[in-house]
Every structure is written in structure tokens, then in C-alpha cells.
């Protein structure tokens, strides 16, 4: 098949009529499933009696979909399979390099196909990168059935896809692949001499295979790319076999196993796990999440700032030294940077996780702030006002004030709250649930 026959008028790859794949394509592309029977994972969507399988088996119209899941979970593959099995034309755009012009060209071609009696599945990868105008341009074609839109996103569509477009699509969540599922994909690639790397005769132990499956963190593309790189980098022995041991695989894997989008939802999920582990006094988990962030490229000063916040918000007066540890770690991190800064950050993490916990500071301020909002016009009591001029003193400023250093009884007898808030106690930490103290 000529390559030009696989292109649309607007330059994007069209699903080939056959199962042919370019021989120089990456392994992950060559091993892309050609049927639902080859599709690994996402049993909650494609298993017997599940939504996607039911739609295809019943032959009903394919609805527009938003496929939400992490990298390498099968979003593009599922879109291609749905188009093929529903008899639709498949066209693809990437929101990274496409704009309104490309969208309009795609829709024009889809209208032409519809007049010829064939529907078009328009697949838009990274659809969350389209702005509002670009997403709005899709609405009429989705609504009148010119296209079946399948958008793929790694970000929460509730935040990244316009409400109008979201309401016209079903959202399907694709889960990260399990270790056994990634291992099954790797085994298929190892044994396939045509689409896989079987012709290279790679040999890898089951233990190392599972280590790679685990390190890929549910991303089949990472696993396959690593396997291909390791196989290509290894030299065959006298018998023509290529031994893929763990050091070679780890070198091929590189830092991909830690990669995450610093502005994406996964990053904020990691931060959430880090903070909640600290709050729960789980030092082991806290150090693990810290390592995930640092090795993934997180800004160490961002982590340091979060430690400073937690030192007051969740430890507070239960251990005042927590703020010293956190602020010192932040200063050292600012001074020396990575990689050495990981040590003070780890020390502060362990200290804060082990420290007794109290949210008294937070609850006290929150309660006081609520009262402050309701009593913003309450005047400051006259005895607490500073009489800096004779006139102010003459009208009563400072009258009745008692200096607590000379008059210790003033602490109990001189009120300092406005009259409307007399008796209010923001520090009810004993037996009220406002404070907790845990230590491991």
C-alpha cells in the first residue's frame, strides 16, 4: 500500500484498509491490537456484556466518547477498533499541532463521506489541549451526526472539556494496566517474529519481565518501547540469542518510569498522597511519595513550601520544632538545590511524619475568622485602644487597661474580646476533637 493512500486531505493518518503496519514503526505501534480479542485490559469496558462490547455486538450507532486515562492505557487503540468494527471511516487529529483550520478541513471531509453513505469517527488526541473556540467548532458536527467524536485525554474532562461538548459525549475511564496485563503484552511482543521482536531472539527471565511490567506503571507504551530499546542495544551471542538482563533493561527504561506532567492531575494526586501520608504519620509512605515527586522532576522548592505549610497546619503546637525543621529544610534547599537537597527534604519529611499532630492552629484561626466576618463592625473595646493624643485619652482611650506584667490578675479579669464575643474559646483542644496527637 502506498503511504499517500493512508493520508487524508488534511495530512493526518487514515486508518489503513488492511492490518498493514509500517515495518519501521515503533514496537508499540506495530503491536497495536487489531481486534478486541487482542485488546488487553479495560475489562470493565470491553468485557462480555460491558458497554463497549454491547454497543458493537448490538450493531447500534456508535456514540461520541471521551476516553479518559493515563498514557499507554489503550485510548488510541480503542478508538481505532471502534471505528473499524462499526464500519466507520477513521480520521485522526492531535490537539497539540492542530487548530481551527485542521478541524474545519476534517469536518468538511466527514460531510463528504456522509454524503457517500459512510460515517466518520474523528479521533482527537490530547483533546484537553484544544481551547474553547476549537472545542466549540466541533459541536454542530457532533450534534447533527456528521462525525462520531472520540476524544482522548489524560486530564480530568470535568475541568478540561467544555460543558457543552462534554454533555454530548459519554465519558469512559480507562484504568492503568495491571502488572500481569503489561507482562502479557510484553510476552506477545517477545514471541511475535513479524510485528514484535521475536526475530531478534531476545531472552529475558520471568523475574526481569515482571520487574519491567511493574516499572512501566500501567503504561504499555513505556514497557514496549523499553523492551525494543533493550533488544536493539543487546548483542547476540554465538547462538544468535540476545540476553536482556535487568541492568540493560533499566538503562533502556531510564527516567521514563518517573515521568509526569508537572501541571497535570497526576502531579497534584502525588502531592495529595504525600501530604495525607504525612498527616497520617506514615513516614514510609511519605518518603516514597517524596521520591516519586523528586525523581519525576518536581520543583524541590514547591515540596519545601508544602512541608512548611504542613508543619504549622497539621503539627503546630504539638511540636513547635516542626516549623524549625521545615523552614530550615526550605532554606537549605534554596541554598544548595538538587541533588543534595533531597537529604534535608527527606529529613524534614521523616520528622514531620513522626511528630505528634495537632490541627489546633487551623481550627482556632478558622473559628476566629468566621466570627471576625460576622462581627466586622464590632468596635475595639476602649481599654484596649492606645491613647496617643490627649484628646484620645480624654474620650476614654486606654481607660481601664491593666499592664499584665505588673498586674498578673489582669490576665483573668481584663477581657480582650469585643463584648459580643465574650466567653468565646477558639482553643478548645481538650476533649473537643479540635486537636489530635498521634506518633509512630
N, C-alpha and C positions, 0 to 999 in steps of 0.2 A: 504494500500500500504506500502511495506517495505521501510524504509528510504534508504537502499542501492540502490533500484531501481531508486531513484531520483538523483543519483550521476553519474558523468562522470568518465572516467578512470583517469582524472587528478584532481579529487577531488572537482570540482565545481558543484554547484547545477544545475540540469537539470530541465527545466520546466516540471512539472508533467503532465501526460496524461489527468488527470481529473482536476476538480476545487478544489481538496482537499487541505487544508492548515493545517499545524500542529496546534493543539489546543493550544499549549503553545507558539506559535509565538506572537510577539508584535502585538498590535492592528493595527498599521499602515500596517503591513504585512497581517493580516487577512482581512482587509478591502480593500485590493488592488483590483481595478476593474477587472472584468472578461470579460468584453466586452466594446466596445466603447460607448454603451448606458449608462454604469455605469461611464464612464470616465468624470470627472468634470473639466471644464476649457479648455484652449487651443483651443477655438472655431476657431481661425484663422488657425489651422492645421487639426482638426478632424471634424469640422462642415460640413454640407452638401455642396458638391461642392468644398471643400477645398482639399489641396494637398494630405494629408494622406488618407482621406476618398476616394478620387478619385482613388488613387493607389489601394486601397483594393477593391473598388467596381468594378473597371475595370479588376481586376484579372491579372494585368501586373506584370512583375518582380519587386521585392522589391529592391530599390536601397540602396547602402550603405549610412549611415547617421551619422552625428554628431549632437547630441541633446545637445544644449547649454541652460542652465537655472539654476536658483538657486536651493538650496536644497528643496525637498518636492514639486516640481512642476510637477512631473509625468514622469520623464525621464525613469526610470526603468520600470514602468508600461507600458508606451507606447511601449517600446522595446519588452516586453513580448507579448503584444497584437498584435503587428505587426507580430511577429514570428508565433503566434498561428493562426491568421486569414489568413496568407499566406501559412499555411501548412508546415512551416519550422521547423526543429529541432532547439532548443534553448540551447545555452551554454553560460555561464557567467564567466567572469574573473574580478577581481578587480586589477587595476593597482597598488594599494597600496601594495599588498602582492604577486604579480606575476612578473615573469621575462621572459627571452627568453625561458627558458626550458618549462614553462607552455604554452607559446604562441605556441611553436612548437608542443607540445602534442595536443593542441586544434586544430591546423591546420591538424595534422595527422588524428585525429578522424573525422574532417569535410570531408577530402578526402575520407575516408572510407564510410561515409554516402552518399557522392555524387555518389560513385560507386553503391550504393544501390538505387539510384534514388531520394534521398532526400537532399535538400539544408539545410545549417546550417546558422542560424543567430548567429554570435558571438558578444555578448554584452560585452563591456569593460567599466566598471565603472571607473570614475576618469581618463579617458584616457590621460589627460594632465600630469599625473604623470609618464607616460612612457617616457623614454629618446629616443633620435633619433634612436639608434640601434633597440630598441624594436618596435618603430613605423615602421621603415623600414622593419622589418621582416614580417609585415602584408601586405606589398604592393603587392607581387606576387599573394597571395591568393585572395586579393580584385580584382586585375586586371583580373585574369583568371576566376573569378566567383566561386572559391572554397567556399568562405564564403560571406555572406552579413554582412558587419561590421556595427554595431551600437555602436558608442562611446558616452558616456555621460560625460559632463564636466560642471563644474561651472565657468570655466575660459574662457576668450575670445579665441576661437580656432585660431584666426588670429595670436596670439602670442605663443600658447602652442601646436599646432598641426603642424607637418611638412607640408610644402607646397605641397610636392608630394602626401602625404596621403590626405590632405585637398582637392586637386584638383580632387580626385576620389570619393569624398563624397558630398552629399548635406548637408548643414548646416540648421537645423531647430531650431529656437529660441523659447524656452518655457518661457512664462511670469510668473511672480509671480501671484499666485491665488488671486483673489479679496476676500474681506471680505465675501460677500454673497456666494461665491463658497466654501470657507473654512467652513462657517456655514452649508452649505448643506451637506458637508461631515461629519461634527460633528453630525448633526441630524440623518443621516443614521446610524452612529455607535451607537447612543443612542437608536435607535429603533430596531436594529437587535439583537435578543437574541442568535444567533448562532455565527456569525462572529464578532459581535460588543459587546457592554457592556450592552445590553438590559436586560440580565438575572440578572444583579446586581441591576436593577431597580433604576438607577440614576435619580435624579430630579434636573434640572438646569433651572434657569429663562432665558427667551429670552435675557434679558439685559446682563447677565453674559456670555451667549453663544456668543453673538456678541463681547463682550469685549475680550474673548479668541480668537475669529476669527481675531480680529484686532491685538492683541498682537502677534499672530503667524507670522505676517508679510509675508503672502503669502506662508507659509511653512505648507503643510498639515500634514507632519510627526510630526512636533512640536506640532501642535494642537491635533492630535490623541494621541500622547504619553502623553501629559499633561492631556487630558481627562481620559485616562486609569489610570494614576498615582493617579489622584484625586479620581476616583471612587473606586480604590482599598484601598485608605487611609481612606475613609469615613466609618463610622459605620452605619449600617442600624437602622432605628427607629423601633418602635414596629410593624409597619405595613410592615416592610421589605424594606422600601424605603430609599435611600441614598441621603441626601441633599448635593448638591455640590454648596456651596456659593463662592463668589469671593475670600475671603481670602484663602480658601483651594485651589482654582484653581491657584491663584497667587503663592502660596507656591510650588505647583507642577510644575508650569511653570519655576520658578527660573530665572536664568540668561540666559536661552536658547534664550529668546526673543531678547537679545542683541548680541548674538554670531556672530562673523565674523572672517574671516581669515585675520590676520594682514598683510600677504604678498599678498593677493588676490586682484582682481579687485574691489570688493565691498569696501574694505578699502580705496583705492585710490579715489573711487567715493565719499565716505564720506568726505575725505579731500577736494576734489574739491568743494563739496557743501558748506563746511564750509568756505573756502577762498572766494568763489564767493558771499556768503551771506554777509561776512564782507565787501567786496569791494562794494557791493550794498547798504551798510549802513542799512541792515536789522538785527537789533540786536536780535529780537525774533528768527529768523531763525538760526542765528549764534549760539546762546546759545543752541538751540535744537540740531544742528549738533554736537556741542561740547559734549553735554550729550551723544549722540549716540556713539561717539568715546570713551569717558572715561568709560562709563558703559560697553562698549563692550571689554574693556581691552587694549585700545591703550596706547602706551608709553606716559606718560604726557610730557616728555621732547621733544618728537617729535612734539607734539602740540605746546609747548612753542617756539620751534625753528621756526615753521611756523608763529606764531604770530610776532616774531621778524622780520622775512623777510617782512611780510605784512606792519608792522609799517613804514618801510622805502620805500618799493616799491609802496604802494598804499596810504599812508597818507603823509609821508615825511615832507616837509617843510610847508605843510598846517597846521600841528600841531606837532612841534618838540617834545612835551611832549609824543607823542605816543610811540616813541622809549624808553623813560624812563619807561613808563607803561609796555611795552612788556618785556624789558630786566629785569626789577625788578621782574615781574611775573616768568620769567625763573629762576632767581636766587633763589627765594623763593621755587619754585617747586623742584629745585635741592636740596635745604636745607631740606625741610620737607617731600617731597613725598606725595603720596596719602594716605588717602583720603582728608587730609586738603588742599592739593594743588589745589583742584578743585575750591576753592574760589578765589585765585589770578588769576587763569586761566580764570575764569568766569568774574572777574572784568576787566581784560585786554581785553577780548573778547568784552564786552559791550562798553568799552572806544573806542576801535578801530572801532567798528561798528558805533558809534555815531560821531566819529571825522570827520572833513572835509577831503575830499580826493584830492590827487594830485599825479599824476604819473610823475611829472617833473623830479625827481631824475632818474627814469628809462629811460625816453626818452632822457634826457641830456646825460647820460652815453652811451646809445646805439648809439646816433648820433656821439658822440666823438670817440667811439670805431670804428665805420665804417670809419671815417676819419683817425684814427690812423693806421688802417690796410692798407689804400691806400697811406699813407704818412710816412711809417715807416722809410724811408731813409732821410726824411727832417732833416737837421741839426738844433740843438738848436741855436737860434739867439745869436750872440756874446755877446750882452749886458746882457743876462740872464745867462751867464756862470760865474762860480766862479773862480776868478784868485787866485789860492792858491800858485803859484810859480811866481818868477819874469819873467821866460820865458813865462808863460801863459799870464801874464799881458802885456808883450812886443808884443805878437802877436795879442792882441786886446781883450782878455777875459775880460768881465766885462765893456768894454769901452762903455759909454753912459748910463749906468744903473743909475736910479734915485730912491732914497730912499723915498717911498711914505709917510712915517710918517713926513718927513721934507719937502716934496715937493708934496702936495696933487694933484696938476695938473698932476702929473705923471700917475695917475690912468686913465686919459683920453688920455694923449699924448704919453705914452710909450707902444707900442704894445708888447704882450706876446705870441702871436701865431706865428708859422712859417709863412714866407712870403706867401706861397701858400694857407694859410688858413685865411688870413687877412679878417676881417669882418664877420667871421663865428660866429653865435649866437646859442648856444645849449640850451639856457634858454628862448626860445620863448614861454612863458607861458601865455601871454596876447593876447587873440583873435586868438590863433593858434590851439587850440584843444589839446595842449600837456598837459594841466592841467585841471582837473575838480574839482569842490568843491561842495560837497553835504553834507547835515546834516539832521538828523531826530530828 
